[in-house]
Amino acid sequence: MPNLKLDAFDRKILEALQRDGRLSNVQLADEIGLSASPCLRRVRLLEEAGVIRGYQATLDRDEVGLGMMVFVGVKVERHNDTEANAFREAVTALPEVISAFLVSGESDFLLQVVVPDLRGYERFVTGSLLKLPGVRDIRSNFAIQTVKTPGALPLGHLPG
């Protein structure tokens, strides 16, 4: 549960902004049933508390020439803090890696990678990924079709 005590208005704000992050404060206030000033105050508090982490445009990766998505399982040599932190730091600097997770199971880390094509993936693997500290093994799973993309977080567990 978040450190900030969220109420029904906060939930409505979060749901509305997840649907459309470009809503003006007046539009948002009208939609959730608050006046503009308290609505803005709540949004700023949610931002300051880190509940709202930012606003961004969602791009179509095919339209920007990144037609291949690969999920890469990475095994590392050692599981100590120094090695893991070195890998984490290095992987966050790779622009092709759009998300990375420490996971349980066969792999130690799971990376979501986007590249233009197979040749681009080969360059990424040989020129970047295999050069990261502690990488022992990688397993690549190529996305054939996107069924669902990241969307709004479910907020049904919050008051509302």
C-alpha positions in Angstrom: 0.0 0.0 0.0 1.3 3.5 -0.8 2.6 5.7 2.0 0.1 8.4 0.9 -3.4 7.6 2.0 -5.4 7.6 -1.2 -9.1 8.3 -1.3 -11.9 8.1 -3.9 -11.0 11.5 -5.4 -7.4 10.4 -5.8 -8.5 7.2 -7.4 -10.7 9.1 -9.9 -7.8 11.5 -10.7 -5.4 8.6 -11.3 -7.9 6.7 -13.5 -8.7 9.8 -15.5 -5.0 10.7 -16.0 -4.1 7.1 -17.0 -6.8 7.4 -19.7 -5.7 10.8 -20.9 -2.6 12.4 -19.4 -3.3 15.6 -21.5 -6.4 16.6 -19.6 -6.3 20.2 -18.4 -6.8 20.7 -14.7 -10.2 22.2 -15.4 -11.2 19.2 -17.5 -9.9 16.8 -14.9 -11.7 18.7 -12.1 -15.0 18.6 -14.0 -14.6 14.9 -14.7 -14.0 13.9 -11.1 -16.4 16.3 -9.4 -14.0 18.7 -7.7 -13.3 22.4 -8.2 -10.1 23.3 -10.0 -8.0 24.4 -7.0 -8.4 21.3 -4.8 -8.0 19.1 -7.9 -4.7 20.8 -8.8 -3.5 20.5 -5.2 -4.2 16.8 -5.2 -2.5 16.2 -8.5 0.6 18.1 -7.2 0.6 16.0 -4.0 0.3 12.8 -6.0 3.3 14.0 -8.2 5.4 15.0 -5.2 4.6 11.6 -3.4 5.8 9.8 -6.5 2.4 8.2 -7.2 2.3 10.0 -10.5 5.8 9.6 -11.9 5.4 11.5 -15.2 3.5 12.1 -18.4 4.6 10.8 -21.7 3.5 10.2 -25.3 2.9 6.5 -26.3 4.7 5.9 -29.6 3.9 3.2 -32.2 7.2 1.4 -32.3 6.6 0.1 -35.9 6.0 3.6 -37.1 9.3 4.8 -35.7 11.2 1.8 -37.2 11.5 -0.5 -34.2 9.6 -3.5 -35.6 11.2 -6.2 -33.6 10.6 -6.8 -29.9 12.6 -9.4 -28.0 12.3 -10.7 -24.5 15.8 -11.6 -23.3 16.5 -13.8 -20.3 19.9 -13.1 -18.9 21.9 -15.3 -16.5 24.7 -13.6 -14.6 28.0 -15.1 -13.3 27.7 -14.2 -9.6 24.7 -13.2 -7.5 26.4 -10.7 -5.1 25.4 -7.1 -4.7 28.4 -5.7 -6.5 27.9 -7.8 -9.7 24.2 -7.4 -9.7 24.4 -3.6 -9.3 27.1 -3.3 -12.0 24.8 -5.2 -14.4 21.7 -3.1 -13.4 23.6 0.1 -13.9 25.0 -1.0 -17.3 21.7 -2.3 -18.6 19.8 0.9 -17.8 22.2 2.8 -20.1 21.2 0.7 -23.1 18.5 2.6 -25.1 17.3 -0.6 -26.8 16.3 -2.0 -23.4 12.9 -0.5 -22.7 12.2 -2.5 -19.5 14.3 -4.7 -17.2 13.3 -6.9 -14.3 15.1 -9.0 -11.7 13.2 -12.3 -11.8 13.1 -15.7 -10.3 13.3 -18.9 -12.4 15.7 -19.8 -15.2 17.0 -16.3 -15.8 18.2 -13.8 -13.3 17.0 -10.8 -15.4 14.4 -10.4 -18.0 14.9 -7.6 -20.6 12.4 -6.2 -23.0 14.4 -5.0 -26.1 13.3 -3.2 -29.2 15.4 -3.0 -32.4 14.6 -2.3 -36.1 15.2 -5.9 -37.3 17.2 -9.1 -36.8 20.5 -7.5 -37.9 19.8 -4.7 -35.3 19.3 -7.4 -32.7 22.5 -9.1 -33.6 24.4 -5.8 -33.3 22.8 -5.2 -29.9 23.7 -8.7 -28.6 27.3 -8.8 -29.9 28.1 -5.1 -29.5 26.3 -4.3 -26.2 24.6 -7.1 -24.2 27.3 -9.7 -24.2 29.8 -7.0 -23.1 27.9 -6.1 -19.9 29.5 -7.1 -16.6 28.8 -10.6 -15.4 26.7 -11.8 -18.3 27.0 -15.6 -18.5 24.1 -16.7 -20.8 21.2 -15.2 -22.7 18.0 -16.7 -24.1 16.0 -14.7 -26.7 12.3 -14.9 -27.2 11.0 -13.0 -30.2 7.6 -11.4 -30.0 5.5 -12.7 -32.9 2.4 -10.6 -32.2 1.5 -8.0 -29.6 -1.6 -9.1 -27.8 -1.8 -6.5 -25.1 0.5 -3.5 -24.4 1.1 -1.9 -21.0 -1.9 0.1 -20.1 -3.6 1.6 -17.1 -2.9 0.1 -13.7 -5.9 -1.6 -12.1 -7.0 0.6 -9.2 -10.0 -1.4 -8.0 -8.3 -2.1 -4.6 -8.3 1.6 -3.8 -11.2 3.3 -2.1 -13.6 4.6 -4.6 
